[in-house]
Amino acid sequence: MVVTGEVDMATADTMLDTVLREPAGRVTLDLRAVTFFDSAAIHAVVRLAGHYPDALTVLPSRQVSRVLEIAGLGTQPWLHPA
């Protein structure tokens, strides 16, 4: 799934619900075009990681990488920075 723009408390649940609605054995969440990422977005990604253990790949933008690093999630196996 490709996500663009801002992922915040107004849009994070939509992102989460959209991913969960699609039956998939593996999920790639392409966040390379995301310009803003808040705690609601972090929570949504962590929930996806729990739902898809060993089957989630997150491709972050520079902003998303920085936020996840600050949140202590920069070394998660699902995070694949460019």
Summary of the structure (lengths in Angstrom):
residues: 82
radius of gyration: 11.2
end to end distance: 16.8
largest distance: 31.4
contacts: 232
relative contact order: 0.21
helix: 39%
strand: 28%
